[in-house]
Amino acid sequence: MQTVYWSSKYFSQLSLNELYDLLKLRVDVFVVEQSCFYPDLDSLKGSLDRHSETIHLMGTINDEIVAYARILAPGQSYAQYASIGRVAVAQKARGLGLGHDLISKAITLCLEHFPDTDIKISAQQHLADYYQQHGFVTVSDMYLEDDIPHIAMLKNVTA
């Protein structure tokens, strides 16, 4: 297996190439691959992607972003929870275990940057078992988000 280099940056620290590449990966996975047309560029100035506390976690192989997750501070997606979203692994890099590494690293970053804060996610329903392996539990019924079945999941880190 090729070496994966992991990095995390705030929006203001991203290079133009990193920003372009992470947005392309998100579009490739969520818009093209899943045939889901939605506004991936969802940030008003100073919120979500561009919020001062948002962390962009990237895994690269040979200078190409192949894994990505966006970590949001409490108050961005959920009032009292940190959140992990836009979790994506490039199609050509699947099967290497990068998804599990990505979620583990995202959880670690949440704990470092937002200690004593539980983590809530909006997960595609078919990935429930995957997230359960990382300590998330389902806390909602199925709901549609962009016509894709989702569930809310919570990782309690304060208990």
Backbone as CSV, one residue per row, in Angstrom:
resi,resn,N_x,N_y,N_z,CA_x,CA_y,CA_z,C_x,C_y,C_z
1,MET,0.846,-1.188,0.000,0.000,0.000,0.000,0.891,1.251,0.000
2,GLN,0.465,2.237,-0.723,1.197,3.497,-0.774,0.985,4.270,0.519
3,THR,1.953,5.104,0.842,1.883,5.888,2.062,0.848,6.995,1.935
4,VAL,0.012,7.110,2.964,-0.986,8.172,3.018,-0.449,9.249,3.952
5,TYR,-0.462,10.464,3.491,-0.050,11.599,4.307,-1.321,12.308,4.772
6,TRP,-1.503,12.436,6.069,-2.693,13.074,6.641,-2.346,14.492,7.086
7,SER,-3.233,15.421,6.786,-3.056,16.798,7.241,-4.421,17.378,7.570
8,SER,-4.396,18.362,8.441,-5.631,19.074,8.767,-5.318,20.555,8.782
9,LYS,-6.249,21.327,8.223,-6.034,22.762,8.097,-7.350,23.506,8.273
10,TYR,-7.215,24.735,8.734,-8.352,25.644,8.728,-8.483,26.209,7.309
11,PHE,-9.638,26.754,7.005,-9.901,27.279,5.660,-8.817,28.266,5.218
12,SER,-8.453,29.161,6.106,-7.473,30.194,5.755,-6.082,29.627,5.482
13,GLN,-5.844,28.378,5.890,-4.542,27.751,5.670,-4.480,26.926,4.390
14,LEU,-5.628,26.670,3.785,-5.656,25.854,2.569,-5.022,26.610,1.406
15,SER,-4.226,25.896,0.620,-3.733,26.493,-0.617,-4.868,26.471,-1.640
16,LEU,-4.734,27.237,-2.698,-5.751,27.210,-3.750,-5.863,25.821,-4.354
17,ASN,-4.747,25.148,-4.546,-4.788,23.793,-5.105,-5.467,22.816,-4.159
18,GLU,-5.209,22.908,-2.863,-5.877,22.033,-1.902,-7.381,22.277,-1.906
19,LEU,-7.780,23.540,-1.904,-9.202,23.864,-1.924,-9.858,23.300,-3.177
20,TYR,-9.250,23.525,-4.321,-9.791,23.015,-5.582,-9.911,21.489,-5.527
21,ASP,-8.837,20.828,-5.078,-8.821,19.364,-5.071,-9.819,18.770,-4.087
22,LEU,-9.979,19.377,-2.903,-10.945,18.816,-1.954,-12.370,19.046,-2.446
23,LEU,-12.623,20.195,-3.066,-13.962,20.430,-3.613,-14.240,19.496,-4.785
24,LYS,-13.235,19.233,-5.605,-13.417,18.297,-6.724,-13.726,16.899,-6.202
25,LEU,-13.005,16.460,-5.169,-13.288,15.139,-4.594,-14.724,15.085,-4.080
26,ARG,-15.156,16.112,-3.371,-16.526,16.133,-2.857,-17.547,16.091,-3.987
27,VAL,-17.327,16.840,-5.036,-18.253,16.823,-6.179,-18.225,15.461,-6.867
28,ASP,-17.031,14.904,-7.060,-16.926,13.585,-7.704,-17.726,12.533,-6.945
29,VAL,-17.631,12.544,-5.611,-18.302,11.520,-4.806,-19.782,11.822,-4.623
30,PHE,-20.112,13.013,-4.159,-21.485,13.293,-3.753,-22.398,13.741,-4.889
31,VAL,-21.883,14.426,-5.873,-22.727,14.923,-6.953,-22.713,13.956,-8.131
32,VAL,-21.525,13.628,-8.640,-21.423,12.802,-9.846,-21.708,11.334,-9.536
33,GLU,-20.929,10.742,-8.620,-21.058,9.314,-8.335,-22.439,8.953,-7.786
34,GLN,-22.974,9.796,-6.908,-24.266,9.499,-6.293,-25.432,10.140,-7.044
35,SER,-25.149,10.772,-8.165,-26.183,11.438,-8.974,-27.103,12.290,-8.111
36,CYS,-26.491,13.095,-7.264,-27.249,13.925,-6.330,-26.857,15.380,-6.540
37,PHE,-27.778,16.137,-7.031,-27.493,17.536,-7.309,-27.897,18.372,-6.102
38,TYR,-26.897,18.899,-5.414,-27.133,19.681,-4.207,-26.038,20.733,-4.113
39,PRO,-26.240,21.764,-3.315,-25.235,22.843,-3.212,-24.099,22.474,-2.253
40,ASP,-23.079,21.793,-2.775,-21.951,21.413,-1.928,-21.246,22.645,-1.371
41,LEU,-21.196,23.713,-2.136,-20.625,24.966,-1.648,-21.709,25.665,-0.842
42,ASP,-21.836,25.240,0.415,-22.960,25.646,1.255,-22.624,26.733,2.258
43,SER,-21.447,27.282,2.158,-21.006,28.225,3.183,-21.299,29.668,2.838
44,LEU,-21.952,30.329,3.760,-21.969,31.781,3.715,-20.622,32.217,4.256
45,LYS,-20.238,33.415,3.979,-18.947,33.886,4.479,-18.894,33.740,6.003
46,GLY,-17.868,33.043,6.480,-17.702,32.874,7.919,-18.427,31.689,8.521
47,SER,-19.043,30.833,7.695,-19.734,29.667,8.253,-19.303,28.397,7.527
48,LEU,-19.632,27.273,8.111,-19.350,25.942,7.583,-17.932,25.837,7.031
49,ASP,-17.757,25.640,5.720,-16.405,25.474,5.159,-15.469,26.594,5.585
50,ARG,-15.990,27.813,5.632,-15.139,28.983,5.865,-15.136,29.484,7.311
51,HIS,-15.787,28.767,8.212,-15.802,29.163,9.618,-14.388,29.062,10.186
52,SER,-14.048,29.951,11.081,-12.676,30.011,11.612,-12.267,28.755,12.381
53,GLU,-13.234,27.966,12.878,-12.896,26.752,13.628,-13.095,25.470,12.827
54,THR,-13.588,25.570,11.596,-13.783,24.378,10.774,-12.428,23.789,10.410
55,ILE,-12.331,22.471,10.521,-11.093,21.763,10.205,-11.333,20.915,8.957
56,HIS,-10.451,21.063,7.991,-10.504,20.275,6.759,-9.432,19.196,6.880
57,LEU,-9.860,17.942,6.978,-8.963,16.809,7.139,-8.776,16.147,5.780
58,MET,-7.515,15.999,5.376,-7.224,15.451,4.058,-6.205,14.332,4.145
59,GLY,-6.454,13.270,3.391,-5.477,12.200,3.214,-5.006,12.249,1.777
60,THR,-3.698,12.306,1.588,-3.153,12.398,0.235,-2.212,11.231,-0.051
61,ILE,-2.223,10.806,-1.288,-1.266,9.831,-1.815,-0.664,10.471,-3.053
62,ASN,0.644,10.560,-3.088,1.340,11.180,-4.229,0.770,12.564,-4.540
63,ASP,0.580,13.357,-3.495,0.089,14.732,-3.625,-1.329,14.845,-4.186
64,GLU,-2.092,13.763,-4.143,-3.491,13.793,-4.582,-4.385,13.512,-3.383
65,ILE,-5.372,14.376,-3.147,-6.310,14.153,-2.048,-7.211,12.975,-2.404
66,VAL,-7.141,11.929,-1.575,-7.939,10.726,-1.813,-8.931,10.470,-0.682
67,ALA,-8.824,11.234,0.403,-9.761,11.096,1.523,-9.945,12.478,2.141
68,TYR,-11.182,12.747,2.568,-11.493,14.085,3.076,-12.652,14.004,4.068
69,ALA,-12.599,14.862,5.085,-13.735,15.065,5.984,-13.699,16.503,6.486
70,ARG,-14.876,17.040,6.719,-15.016,18.398,7.254,-15.494,18.287,8.689
71,ILE,-14.767,18.931,9.605,-15.096,18.887,11.025,-15.602,20.258,11.429
72,LEU,-16.837,20.284,11.918,-17.484,21.542,12.269,-17.565,21.733,13.777
73,ALA,-17.332,22.955,14.192,-17.426,23.329,15.601,-18.884,23.304,16.062
74,PRO,-19.096,23.154,17.363,-20.459,23.298,17.886,-21.038,24.635,17.436
75,GLY,-22.316,24.603,17.081,-22.988,25.809,16.631,-23.048,25.949,15.122
76,GLN,-22.318,25.112,14.389,-22.356,25.193,12.927,-23.479,24.323,12.355
77,SER,-23.436,23.032,12.604,-24.526,22.148,12.174,-25.510,21.886,13.306
78,TYR,-24.966,21.736,14.508,-25.776,21.419,15.677,-25.352,22.328,16.824
79,ALA,-26.306,22.852,17.550,-26.032,23.843,18.595,-25.022,23.360,19.635
80,GLN,-25.179,22.134,20.112,-24.344,21.682,21.223,-23.377,20.562,20.867
81,TYR,-23.251,20.246,19.587,-22.393,19.140,19.177,-21.367,19.582,18.144
82,ALA,-20.187,18.963,18.190,-19.264,19.028,17.070,-19.838,18.099,16.006
83,SER,-19.356,18.226,14.768,-19.906,17.403,13.707,-18.822,17.039,12.701
84,ILE,-18.971,15.852,12.141,-18.101,15.395,11.063,-18.984,15.195,9.843
85,GLY,-18.580,15.744,8.714,-19.376,15.602,7.507,-18.521,15.633,6.262
86,ARG,-19.197,15.545,5.123,-18.535,15.532,3.816,-17.432,14.464,3.787
87,VAL,-17.716,13.336,4.422,-16.757,12.234,4.493,-16.695,11.569,3.120
88,ALA,-15.512,11.604,2.515,-15.381,11.078,1.156,-14.031,10.410,0.958
89,VAL,-14.065,9.287,0.242,-12.849,8.607,-0.195,-12.971,8.445,-1.709
90,ALA,-11.919,8.829,-2.424,-11.916,8.709,-3.883,-12.157,7.260,-4.285
91,GLN,-12.918,7.080,-5.343,-13.286,5.737,-5.785,-12.054,4.849,-5.969
92,LYS,-10.997,5.385,-6.551,-9.807,4.572,-6.824,-9.030,4.211,-5.559
93,ALA,-9.346,4.842,-4.427,-8.635,4.573,-3.179,-9.461,3.755,-2.192
94,ARG,-10.622,3.301,-2.612,-11.473,2.516,-1.711,-10.921,1.100,-1.569
95,GLY,-11.211,0.502,-0.418,-10.735,-0.844,-0.145,-9.376,-0.877,0.516
96,LEU,-8.808,0.287,0.787,-7.492,0.375,1.427,-7.593,0.648,2.923
97,GLY,-8.826,0.769,3.437,-9.017,1.077,4.854,-8.943,2.558,5.171
98,LEU,-8.896,3.397,4.139,-8.780,4.835,4.362,-9.997,5.421,5.061
99,GLY,-11.171,4.873,4.795,-12.387,5.388,5.423,-12.326,5.271,6.937
100,HIS,-11.877,4.121,7.425,-11.774,3.937,8.874,-10.690,4.834,9.458
101,ASP,-9.566,4.951,8.762,-8.516,5.866,9.224,-9.031,7.295,9.265
102,LEU,-9.774,7.673,8.235,-10.319,9.028,8.129,-11.239,9.346,9.304
103,ILE,-12.170,8.445,9.609,-13.104,8.680,10.711,-12.369,8.690,12.047
104,SER,-11.431,7.787,12.237,-10.653,7.773,13.482,-9.909,9.088,13.676
105,LYS,-9.287,9.577,12.626,-8.549,10.840,12.708,-9.507,12.015,12.927
106,ALA,-10.671,11.980,12.297,-11.657,13.048,12.487,-12.156,13.078,13.927
107,ILE,-12.404,11.914,14.498,-12.848,11.847,15.897,-11.754,12.400,16.812
108,THR,-10.521,12.013,16.560,-9.398,12.517,17.362,-9.314,14.031,17.286
109,LEU,-9.470,14.592,16.089,-9.432,16.054,15.941,-10.584,16.717,16.695
110,CYS,-11.764,16.104,16.647,-12.902,16.641,17.413,-12.564,16.694,18.896
111,LEU,-11.988,15.619,19.411,-11.665,15.554,20.833,-10.577,16.562,21.203
112,GLU,-9.620,16.780,20.307,-8.543,17.741,20.573,-9.043,19.179,20.539
113,HIS,-9.864,19.504,19.538,-10.287,20.890,19.327,-11.559,21.260,20.081
114,PHE,-12.413,20.274,20.349,-13.688,20.527,21.021,-13.853,19.519,22.162
115,PRO,-12.955,19.568,23.151,-13.009,18.583,24.242,-14.335,18.651,24.991
116,ASP,-14.719,17.510,25.519,-15.959,17.404,26.298,-17.186,17.794,25.485
117,THR,-17.121,17.573,24.173,-18.251,17.856,23.294,-18.583,16.591,22.513
118,ASP,-19.818,16.129,22.625,-20.235,14.961,21.864,-20.249,15.301,20.373
119,ILE,-20.217,14.249,19.542,-20.138,14.413,18.091,-21.416,13.873,17.451
120,LYS,-22.050,14.685,16.640,-23.278,14.279,15.952,-23.041,14.342,14.456
121,ILE,-23.557,13.344,13.752,-23.417,13.308,12.300,-24.765,13.025,11.650
122,SER,-24.879,13.420,10.395,-26.003,13.047,9.547,-25.430,12.041,8.551
123,ALA,-25.710,10.767,8.781,-25.083,9.692,8.009,-26.049,9.113,6.987
124,GLN,-25.512,8.758,5.837,-26.338,8.013,4.903,-26.706,6.696,5.584
125,GLN,-27.990,6.358,5.520,-28.511,5.241,6.300,-27.772,3.928,6.029
126,HIS,-27.372,3.689,4.794,-26.711,2.418,4.480,-25.312,2.310,5.105
127,LEU,-24.802,3.406,5.685,-23.485,3.406,6.326,-23.562,3.313,7.856
128,ALA,-24.741,3.013,8.375,-24.933,2.963,9.830,-23.953,1.995,10.502
129,ASP,-23.790,0.796,9.965,-22.881,-0.191,10.571,-21.442,0.310,10.585
130,TYR,-21.048,0.983,9.520,-19.702,1.546,9.413,-19.443,2.537,10.546
131,TYR,-20.378,3.466,10.753,-20.206,4.459,11.812,-20.344,3.844,13.204
132,GLN,-21.163,2.799,13.333,-21.293,2.125,14.626,-19.962,1.522,15.062
133,GLN,-19.144,1.105,14.111,-17.816,0.561,14.431,-16.931,1.614,15.103
134,HIS,-17.302,2.877,14.956,-16.535,3.975,15.543,-17.249,4.593,16.747
135,GLY,-18.247,3.883,17.271,-18.897,4.309,18.501,-20.109,5.203,18.337
136,PHE,-20.583,5.399,17.114,-21.783,6.202,16.897,-23.021,5.335,17.067
137,VAL,-24.076,5.925,17.624,-25.356,5.234,17.766,-26.434,6.060,17.066
138,THR,-27.387,5.364,16.510,-28.488,6.017,15.802,-29.401,6.701,16.799
139,VAL,-29.747,7.973,16.511,-30.599,8.740,17.428,-31.808,9.348,16.716
140,SER,-32.100,8.872,15.503,-33.279,9.387,14.797,-33.836,8.307,13.888
141,ASP,-35.059,8.541,13.444,-35.612,7.731,12.380,-34.987,8.182,11.068
142,MET,-35.179,7.409,10.025,-34.682,7.765,8.705,-35.368,9.045,8.226
143,TYR,-34.603,9.901,7.597,-35.131,11.099,6.949,-34.418,11.269,5.625
144,LEU,-35.050,11.982,4.713,-34.438,12.219,3.409,-33.658,13.521,3.426
145,GLU,-32.432,13.443,2.967,-31.602,14.635,2.775,-31.138,14.569,1.324
146,ASP,-31.572,15.528,0.523,-31.273,15.523,-0.909,-31.718,14.207,-1.551
147,ASP,-32.881,13.716,-1.120,-33.490,12.483,-1.621,-32.687,11.219,-1.332
148,ILE,-31.786,11.265,-0.371,-31.007,10.096,0.046,-31.361,9.807,1.504
149,PRO,-31.705,8.542,1.838,-32.037,8.206,3.225,-30.849,8.451,4.162
150,HIS,-31.097,9.205,5.218,-30.095,9.534,6.227,-30.639,9.226,7.616
151,ILE,-29.725,9.134,8.578,-30.079,9.020,9.989,-29.113,9.923,10.782
152,ALA,-29.602,10.427,11.896,-28.728,11.151,12.804,-28.056,10.136,13.718
153,MET,-26.757,10.337,13.943,-25.989,9.438,14.806,-25.181,10.279,15.786
154,LEU,-24.968,9.732,16.967,-24.282,10.472,18.017,-23.179,9.622,18.617
155,LYS,-22.040,10.247,18.847,-20.946,9.610,19.580,-20.800,10.368,20.882
156,ASN,-21.116,9.687,21.979,-21.047,10.320,23.289,-19.618,10.211,23.802
157,VAL,-18.967,11.361,23.954,-17.580,11.373,24.451,-17.497,11.963,25.855
158,THR,-18.624,12.419,26.374,-18.632,13.093,27.670,-19.054,12.185,28.816
159,ALA,-19.521,10.989,28.502,-20.017,10.091,29.561,-18.882,9.394,30.279
